[in-house]
């Protein structure tokens, strides 16, 4: 059915481009007929399939149309996206706590937890380093910053605070207040607290830890059901968010920066084809099952530009295809702080883009130093809105590059954020299978063993 879905979406895009051509020849009536025919076809197909992923993609296109032709209506779309993200954020902390505690205390093999942590960090550092260098290669080959002049409307403004030092990053890993960590969305602190709690629980007697493990198992299952309910709202949230973005930013302002956006997506595609895909082949990942499993989390991440929104569903899907809950509960949340492949690629590309726009030639050694700096400062940015922009601005300042090109990037950051967030989710989902294979605990499930999913409604 996947190829049918791609064909329908491609046909819709063909209708849309044909309508734009007709508009150029002042055949507006026929253009509207084509456009509404495409919309009707998409909605009809989605209603027949009754698949959440198809509805999400359909709502993206409908949202873009509403944002273009009904901007006053689209102005309220941001509210739908905000409601959805709030509900998702409410899921994350209890879900992580439940899955991690059960995975650690229920297994009681504390040596494996330490071993798994070392393997994860080792894998994350290799993959994110490759992402940084791919970004570096693409930006030097495409040169997206050449020929862009400083717009008159750009004014130098105060840049947000610089990224923390490496000592502060280490301190911030450890929570001082679990409730505060939850309220501020500090995923890594929630993970550390849950790991320590799970280790402590594993050390007590069986009679004392059994009720707590049962509670955490129940909590995890309830939060998965909670996720299924929230996901039914995803198409409305995605459509509203896209409509709001298009109505506010339009399409014309993206044209001068299209080369930068194209360079990023080229880099992301290269990273998927020449890093993630070979890794999947080496560890013998069942590609068809993997693609089917990540299609919904990745589409949600792409449409909302939020890794957090995809986390609950990604965890559920990875467990469904055979990754043990203890590995999913450890690797995925940790990856959200240490394995942001798309974000690190973006940072290396964007920092050199700033130098190109300003007409500053950087030597290979200077570019490598910038990349090494980004390798450290990019950790722990998950869960903070536009944190990558803060990291980029601070890095630019550190190397005495001008700040105004950063504000040009802000104009298209939403579009780039969608792509890099989707790659973040793909990379982290693949990491769970890699670590599970490395631990010898990956047990792919047969089709008749699949857990019933709430994907149809």
Secondary structure, DSSP 4 states (H G I P E B T S, - for coil): -HHHHHHHHHHHHHHHHHHHHHHHTT-HHHHHHHHHHHHHHHHHHHHHH--HHHHHHHHHHHHHHHHHH-HHHHTTHHHHHHHHHHHHHHHHHHHHHHHHHHHHHTT--HHHHHHHHHHHHHHHHHHHHHHHHHHHHHHHHH-TTTTPPPPTT----PPPPPPPPHHHHHHHTS-S-HHHHHHTT-HHHHHHHHHHHHHHHHHS-HHHHHHHHHHHHHHHHHHHHHHHHHHTTHHHHHHHHHHHHHHHHTTGGGGGGHHHHHHHHHHHHHHIIIIIHHHHHHTT--HHHHHHHHHHHHHHHHHHT-HHHHHHHHHHHHHHTT--HHHHHHHHHHHHHH--HHHHHHHHHHHHHHHHHTTPPPPHHHHHHHHHHHHHHTTT-TTSTTHHHHHHHHHHHHTT--SHHHHHHHHHHHHHHHHHHHHHHHHHHHHHHHHHHHTT---PPPGGGPPP-----
